[in-house]
Amino acid sequence: MRTVNLESQKNGTMSKAKEKSAKKRVVEEDDDQLPIFDKDVTEKKAGEEDDADLSDSEESVFSGLEDSESDSHDEEEDAEEGDDEEDDDDAVILDEILTKSSGVETATEPPATDKNTPTQPDVKTAPKRKMKKGEGVAMDDGGEKGLITTRHGDEYEHDTSDEEDIRNTVGNIPMEWYQDYPHIGYNLDGKKIFKPIRNKDELDEFLDKMENPDYWRTVHDKTTASDIRLSDEQVDLVHRLQKGQFGDVNFNEYEPSVDFFTNEVMIHPVTNRPQDKRSFIPSLIEKEKVSKLVHAIKMGWIKPRKPKETTPQYYDLWAKEDPNAILGRHKMHVPAPKMRLPGHEESYNPPPEYLLTEEERMAWEQQDAEDRKLPFLPQKHSCLRAVPAFSRFIHERFERCLDLYLCPRQRKMRVNVNPEDLIPKLPKPKDLQPFPTTMSLVYIGHSSLVRSISASPTGQWLVSGSDDCTVRFWEVNTGRCMKTLEVGGAVKSVAWNPNPAVCLVAVCFESTVLLLNPGLGDRLVVSSTDQLITSYEPPEEDKEQAVTWALSEGPEHDNGHRLTLTHPKAVKQVVWHGKGDYLASVMPDNSSNLQVLIHQVSKRRTQNPFRKNKGLVQCVSFHPLRPYFFVATQRYVRVYNLIKQELTKKLMTNCKWISSMAIHPGGDNLICGSYDCRLAWFDLDLSTKPYKMLRHHKKALRGVAYHKHYPLFASGADDGSVIICHGMVYNDLLQNPLIVPVKVLKGHQITHDLGVLDVTFHPTQPWVFSSGADATIRLFT
Amino acid sequence: MGGLQKKKYERGSATNYITRNKARKKLQLSLADFRRLCILKGIYPHEPKHKKKVNKGSTAPRTFYLLKDIRFLLHEPIVRKFREYKVFVRKLRKAYGKAEWTAVERLRDNKPGYKLDHIIKERYPTFIDALRDIDDALSMCFLFSTFARTGKCHVQTITLCRRLTVEWMNYVVTSRSLRKVFISIKGIYYQAEVLGQLITWLVPYQFAHDHPTDVDYRVMATFTEMYTTLFGFINFRLYQTLNLVYPPKLDSKAESELKAEHEEDYAMDSESYLEKLSALSASLARVVATAEEEEENQLDQFPADGEDLENMEAREKEQKEQEAQNRLFEGLKFFLNREVPRESLAFILRCFGAEVSWDKSLCIGGTYNVTDETITHQIVDRPDIDKQYINRYYIQPQWVFDSVNAKMRLPVEDYFLGVTLPPHLSPFVEEKDGDYVPPEKLKLMALQRGEKHVQEEEEDDDDDDDDEEYNDEVDDEDLTEEKNLKKMEDQRSQGKTLAVKVTPGKVKPWETGSVGNKVRLEKEEKAEEKRLAIMMMKKKEKYLYDKIMFGKKRTTREANKLAAKRKAHEDTSKAEKKQKKAKKQ
């Protein structure tokens, strides 16, 4: 009974062992795939080594499947351990193996088995060898696995080097190497293994093929040089392997899976392994670590983490405020301006006038956002409830933020001045009287623009030259035209001789300067003038002169013509010297030095004072007292000393184009009118630059004049106005001249964009004459 | 001559300024960090006086910072914190990438933060400095406190802003320092006078914001960060000056009252407390209970050295007025209907000593019901109300605002339910000579002076009166109106004489007399004198003068335009009225 039990048990183990080996193989395959479990595997192996004879409990823990059974098997085996039937066991096993493998082996090598069986001590090696043989021929799984189970832990079992056929010990070499030898190798004892006597040739082969019905199952073993006929089982095995099936017929690859870790609670633990001692006692290493931490905390090396404070803490930041603790940078600090406060138009319910009309709204919408005067549209809501959210609220706040940190700041001084304070405090014009204030007479008679006027030194007569080729003489007080003289061209300039003892008028037109005796006023003076002219005696040696002096005769003489000076070029201006003997004429010409000529009437002499051309001469003037001569070119006024014959001063006028010039009767001051609307006052003692620049005219100045006695000067311009200024020059050299505009006189009509062409003062009265483009002369008193 | 040749741009203003990019390089900061630093430290670009010199001859548009400012930034400890934060972000990103969640958590726990206390102290060495600069902080905090608690910015910031603004409002209520209020289309402007500083802020209407996409919220958030810190410290100090407990606590009495009623309505204690505070209905707890005494305490007046008696009297008068304004609504009991903006009205009314309540379902903190018989005013913003009590006024909210600005209780008749409201004027406008003054303002000023404005009242009765009377009235009004206008225009033209050409005057009927003629002549003479003097002005001064006069002319032109518009409007409205009357008959 017992033996039977045993037998069946062994069979059971065998079959189990088979399965297990399969598992093991699977596990080993797994080895390659999952290196993670390396440790476990080695452990397992170690376990296997440790208790070779012990059960496979360790292994079963991992392979797991047939644990419960193997457990029981272990116990039983353990129980049997003490028995002396151990040998029997082995023997039985061996027997079985033998019987099992005999089927295979008998055909090939019966003697080997025979040889091995009797020797007990060889038991272990023999089956092994046999097994190897089986493997070499055809693997008998059952047998091999059986061996493994019994010879647990022999890991060299599978070593490939052992798999070679040990009947021939040459090893795994190409057998061609033994082709030329009579033997094919050596057996275990070192004896030569001879080749079979006759090798099969082609014919034998063929015959064999034809005759031998088992030819198809015969294979040639090169190592032993023998033919082996495969048994049925082996053939079957080959077929199965070829089909990709399991080699073992009995192996069911579709066994129902056994859920090992089921949800069902088992009454027994999975392993029955007793708990380790270390699981009951506290760990020393842990204790050490904890004590280290405790120490660190005690020493204050480690601080427990505080919960983060999310709400900011406020305290009295300015508890110790020191107003002097202002950093250096605050000196340059420019505080940001505050936001502009809202006006009525921003109200939700503004007064109606602040709402935009339809056109204004349209204009607002078409404007760019930057150009808009109001950044929003004023709106009216009937009640507070109806007020919507302001859509640009966040925008505006954001723009404010941008302004605060991106906008360059600059301290700008806002001019907080009362505009009244900017106006200079000047003496009242009322206190500066007399000066001309109203237009009292208009001298009408000319038919074209009146270029030039001049008053007689007595102040009784006025001469005017016009573009209608006439010169007219007027009585100042009545406005009567006393005389009209036709001349040969448009009169450019007239000048009354300033010497009251001489009654002579210089008139220039085209290239001629005409000296006239109008025959007005004191007869004595008139006749003495004539006498003066006729008393001329030509000098002995006649010098070549630039102009020709011609005495008028006949009807011309009756008309008043006395002397005719024919110039080589067109004459623009004539000017008398204060004494009345010298006369200067201007012939503007940019290309030659012959621009200014000075004539002496009593000697009928002419000379050209300049050797060089210094620019286009605009006008010239004599100094009233000293022998100085003023020449105005386009931009400069040059002052020449006539005696020393040198340049004394060059005045920079800062004007673009000088039109006219007048010298103060004192001789130390000078005014220049220019076409670029400026009037420059020079103080010759002070500087060569203007002392004062007046820009009171809107258009080009045409004429300027000083009064002989009163501190007045006048300027006439194309805007049709004459501006009278009070220009007081003090005898005290330290006091600067006082210039006060006192009156703007209007009256001239503007014709052809020309207004006033010339102004001149009455020699004794504070009156001013002005001639205009409207062919009139006006007297302001 | 000797010596080294002086190189250009190595001294003077060129070395005092630095461009933004260079500054950034010097500080080794990214643009975003640089921006944040500038915002926090209050560094801003300066416009150099001679830009070309600073720009080394180039005229390219560049922004310049003062080199001193940038040097000053170099030693800012917060720069290091910025760098730490940058490293933190990098580490965190790495940890995320590697999915090391414990590392992420650890990094999160050790997130570097910074405090701005020292910067505030540095930027505002004294408390008054800080107070002067609080306008923007207030407006920003009020804006942020209205944000929804989603997206856009951190919830903590929003709650903090809310808390700070509530504290501020409570302070203003307790100190009674509100001066002016103004309902604009943007929001409600408030102006308070705190420690002698006028502080104006703007509160948006309570609507959800339509967040614009072209606004950089990071910039705003940085500003808010700075502002909340500043604002908190200011609040603390202000509470201290009033002997109030900070963070604010409700009066124990009030607290117990409130607790009894509404405790179960709110889930979180802290939240409900803030709500209670923001209700503004109860007074705050004080450190020392001396509230009554303080108010009684009168300061003696000493004339300062350079001050004469008149000046002092004026000051005294002003003070008295101020006190009167503070007690404007004292003794009145208001009830707010649910459609009016509760917070702003409660704030204003409480600032001037009124008692306020509202519907229980509207907000926590209402102290009495609609049914209370002692209520004197009920503020309603709807055309009609069903159940009206006879012993109280039903008025529109604008009455409160206008009364505060007028510093007196305005007649309530103009603000009854369903009545077309009078225009709401800005209290911030101070008209100078020559500016346009809307007629409503003139009326108000008359009212303030104590003149009984008869016309207005009659106007109210107008509708009931018969046509004739009405017409008379209108004519009267017209006349006065015209006179007013004329007067204004005359005044203006006087100011304008400079610009006007003097033309030969026509003889006007009232000037026929010799006296008038003389006067006119004198005037003309003066004008001429001026004109002549202007001729003598220097070029620079003339330019300036012309500019000033141009500006003046423009203002008068605008004022005239407004006056004309008003007149046209009145004409049309009158015509319409007449038509209506005619139709009725």
Interface residues (C-beta under 8 A of the other chain):
Chain A: R305 K308 T310 T311 P312 Y314 Y315 D316 L317 W318 E321 D322 P323 A325 I326 L327 G328 R329 H330 M332 V334 P335 A336 K338 M339 L341 P342 G343 H344 E346 S347 Y348 N349 P350 P351 P352 E353 Y354 T357 F376 P378 Q379 H381 S382 C383 L384 R385 V387 P388 A389 F390 S391 F393 I394 H395 E396 R397 F398 R400 C401 L402 L404 Y405 L406 C407 P408 R409 Q410 V415 V417 P419 L422 I423 P424 K425 L426 K428 P429 K430 L694 R695 H696 I723 I739 V740 P741 V742 K743 V744
Chain B: R35 C38 I39 I43 Y44 P45 H46 E47 K49 T63 F64 L66 K68 D69 F72 D109 K115 D117 I120 K121 E122 Y124 P125 T126 F127 A130 R132 D133 D135 D136 S139 M140 L143 Q156 L160 F182 I183 S184 I185 K186 G187 Y189 T200 L202 P204 Y205 F207 H209 D210 H211 P212 D214 V215 D216 V219 M220 F223 T228 T229 G232 F233 N235 F236 R237 Q240 Y246 E339 V340 P341 D381 R382 Q396 P397 Q398 T420 L421 P423 H424 L425 S426 F428 V429 P438 P439 E440 L498 E525 E528 E529 K530 R531 L532 A533 I534 M535 M536 M537 K539 E541 L544 Y545 I548 M549 K552 L562 A563 K565 R566 H569
